[in-house]
Amino acid sequence: MQAVKYVRAASVQDAVRLLQDGGATARVLAGGTDVIVQARERRREIRLFVDVKHIKELIGVSYSARGGLTIGAATPCYQIYGDANVRQRYPTLVDASSVIGGTAIQGRASLGGNLCNSSPAGDGIPAMIVLEGVANIAGPGGERTVAIEQFCTGPGRNVLAAGEFVVSLHFPAPAAHSGARWMRFIPRNEMDIAVVNAASQLRFDGNRVSWARIALGAVAPTPLLVAEAAAAVVGKPLSDETIAAAAAAARSAATPIADMRGSIKQRKHLVGVFTERTLRGAAERAQGAQ
Ligand SMILES: Cc1cc2nc3c(=O)[nH]c(=O)nc-3n(C[C@H](O)[C@H](O)[C@H](O)COP(=O)(O)OP(=O)(O)OC[C@H]3O[C@@H](n4cnc5c(N)ncnc54)[C@H](O)[C@@H]3O)c2cc1C
């Protein structure tokens, strides 16, 4: 472990100032389940932790039919999947946040940290992409928003500039006749990094799919929004043929690496399997299943 100074930020402006003053070796500390491991293993040079968990905008979940869902970026997973509105209206966030690590990790780990760690395999990211999530960012130049699918720029890299951090994550209210599902494949039953994760959202107009989003993780340098896969199911009833076309488009978009968890061939195969399963799961939820 390297010697790291710890400061508790009292407000959004305070955190921006601390991050700016700290320069390249200052890091936001949310749950610490990624960044403390990285500091201990000296994978990053860190001299200052700016703890953002005591800023009121960073913790909590709020929902309104008009405004949608806002989650403070440092809100721990257990608080997200325990929220009644999230359970009822955004079960896809429950899918992902309830399997990140185990119970102890979920007591600390946040979706903001999952996003900002920007691992290609981050489990929360494809779920947030299909739900049309945006990151509300504060920094020295003021506030800005970035769509989740545009946030990660490479393994461990993202759009945040010096002094910037994510204050909250926002999701529009779910449309009528819509449903979404997130799933992953891991070699063990729990506590493993995804070999593939995937999410789909579908909206129906009668029996036809009127709108779709499909996102993949762990199969490219960043999580992917795959527009070609969504296009394969839009405008028609969901059928074995349209699902197979979406799965084929998703396999084509995936550019996985081989590592100790899986080969390129296996990952490509799993992309097809999980595109299909999440599409079917999204359709079931659109029909009222939880
Ligand atoms: C045993 C174990 C099991 C795990 N299992 C999983 C798993 O199944 N799936 C999975 O996806 N991950 C897993 N992880 C990784 C980790 O728990 C998650 O990525 C978690 O969501 C990180 O959230 P955090 O709040 O702890 O982030 P932190 O560790 O506090 O931060 C992570 C990174 O993001 C930055 N950051 C955090 N919040 C912000 C913010 N608001 N604005 C700007 N930058 C910020 C930090 O500076 C740091 O670089 C596991 C980790 C452990 C130790």
PDBQT file of the ligand as one rigid body, heavy atoms in Angstrom, charges set to zero:
ROOT
HETATM    1  C1  LIG A 301     -14.399  -9.129  -4.240  1.00  0.00    +0.000 C 
HETATM    2  C2  LIG A 301     -14.826  -8.191  -5.341  1.00  0.00    +0.000 A 
HETATM    3  C3  LIG A 301     -15.819  -8.626  -6.218  1.00  0.00    +0.000 A 
HETATM    4  C4  LIG A 301     -16.226  -7.781  -7.263  1.00  0.00    +0.000 A 
HETATM    5  N1  LIG A 301     -17.207  -8.238  -8.117  1.00  0.00    +0.000 NA
HETATM    6  C5  LIG A 301     -17.621  -7.446  -9.138  1.00  0.00    +0.000 A 
HETATM    7  C6  LIG A 301     -18.628  -7.900 -10.024  1.00  0.00    +0.000 A 
HETATM    8  O1  LIG A 301     -19.194  -8.990  -9.889  1.00  0.00    +0.000 OA
HETATM    9  N2  LIG A 301     -18.973  -7.081 -11.055  1.00  0.00    +0.000 N 
HETATM   10  C7  LIG A 301     -18.391  -5.861 -11.241  1.00  0.00    +0.000 A 
HETATM   11  O2  LIG A 301     -18.743  -5.161 -12.197  1.00  0.00    +0.000 OA
HETATM   12  N3  LIG A 301     -17.433  -5.401 -10.406  1.00  0.00    +0.000 NA
HETATM   13  C8  LIG A 301     -17.032  -6.164  -9.365  1.00  0.00    +0.000 A 
HETATM   14  N4  LIG A 301     -16.059  -5.708  -8.501  1.00  0.00    +0.000 N 
HETATM   15  C9  LIG A 301     -15.474  -4.382  -8.718  1.00  0.00    +0.000 C 
HETATM   16  C10 LIG A 301     -16.167  -3.253  -7.906  1.00  0.00    +0.000 C 
HETATM   17  O3  LIG A 301     -16.781  -3.757  -6.734  1.00  0.00    +0.000 OA
HETATM   18  C11 LIG A 301     -17.214  -2.505  -8.734  1.00  0.00    +0.000 C 
HETATM   19  O4  LIG A 301     -16.666  -1.986  -9.932  1.00  0.00    +0.000 OA
HETATM   20  C12 LIG A 301     -17.891  -1.370  -7.940  1.00  0.00    +0.000 C 
HETATM   21  O5  LIG A 301     -19.106  -1.005  -8.559  1.00  0.00    +0.000 OA
HETATM   22  C13 LIG A 301     -17.007  -0.137  -7.770  1.00  0.00    +0.000 C 
HETATM   23  O6  LIG A 301     -17.720   0.817  -7.025  1.00  0.00    +0.000 OA
HETATM   24  P1  LIG A 301     -17.018   1.613  -5.802  1.00  0.00    +0.000 P 
HETATM   25  O7  LIG A 301     -18.042   2.556  -5.298  1.00  0.00    +0.000 OA
HETATM   26  O8  LIG A 301     -16.428   0.681  -4.808  1.00  0.00    +0.000 OA
HETATM   27  O9  LIG A 301     -15.878   2.384  -6.604  1.00  0.00    +0.000 OA
HETATM   28  P2  LIG A 301     -14.454   2.916  -6.073  1.00  0.00    +0.000 P 
HETATM   29  O10 LIG A 301     -13.536   1.789  -5.843  1.00  0.00    +0.000 OA
HETATM   30  O11 LIG A 301     -14.645   3.891  -4.945  1.00  0.00    +0.000 OA
HETATM   31  O12 LIG A 301     -14.012   3.733  -7.372  1.00  0.00    +0.000 OA
HETATM   32  C14 LIG A 301     -13.728   3.074  -8.590  1.00  0.00    +0.000 C 
HETATM   33  C15 LIG A 301     -13.074   4.077  -9.557  1.00  0.00    +0.000 C 
HETATM   34  O13 LIG A 301     -13.997   5.052  -9.963  1.00  0.00    +0.000 OA
HETATM   35  C16 LIG A 301     -13.615   6.362  -9.494  1.00  0.00    +0.000 C 
HETATM   36  N5  LIG A 301     -14.852   6.957  -9.005  1.00  0.00    +0.000 N 
HETATM   37  C17 LIG A 301     -15.720   6.406  -8.118  1.00  0.00    +0.000 A 
HETATM   38  N6  LIG A 301     -16.817   7.186  -8.003  1.00  0.00    +0.000 NA
HETATM   39  C18 LIG A 301     -16.606   8.243  -8.823  1.00  0.00    +0.000 A 
HETATM   40  C19 LIG A 301     -17.390   9.396  -9.129  1.00  0.00    +0.000 A 
HETATM   41  N7  LIG A 301     -18.582   9.598  -8.571  1.00  0.00    +0.000 N 
HETATM   42  N8  LIG A 301     -16.894  10.294 -10.024  1.00  0.00    +0.000 NA
HETATM   43  C20 LIG A 301     -15.657  10.077 -10.593  1.00  0.00    +0.000 A 
HETATM   44  N9  LIG A 301     -14.888   9.008 -10.338  1.00  0.00    +0.000 NA
HETATM   45  C21 LIG A 301     -15.355   8.106  -9.456  1.00  0.00    +0.000 A 
HETATM   46  C22 LIG A 301     -12.561   6.116  -8.425  1.00  0.00    +0.000 C 
HETATM   47  O14 LIG A 301     -11.658   7.205  -8.313  1.00  0.00    +0.000 OA
HETATM   48  C23 LIG A 301     -11.904   4.857  -8.947  1.00  0.00    +0.000 C 
HETATM   49  O15 LIG A 301     -10.992   5.175  -9.969  1.00  0.00    +0.000 OA
HETATM   50  C24 LIG A 301     -15.637  -6.502  -7.442  1.00  0.00    +0.000 A 
HETATM   51  C25 LIG A 301     -14.648  -6.069  -6.531  1.00  0.00    +0.000 A 
HETATM   52  C26 LIG A 301     -14.252  -6.903  -5.503  1.00  0.00    +0.000 A 
HETATM   53  C27 LIG A 301     -13.197  -6.403  -4.541  1.00  0.00    +0.000 C 
ENDROOT
TORSDOF 0
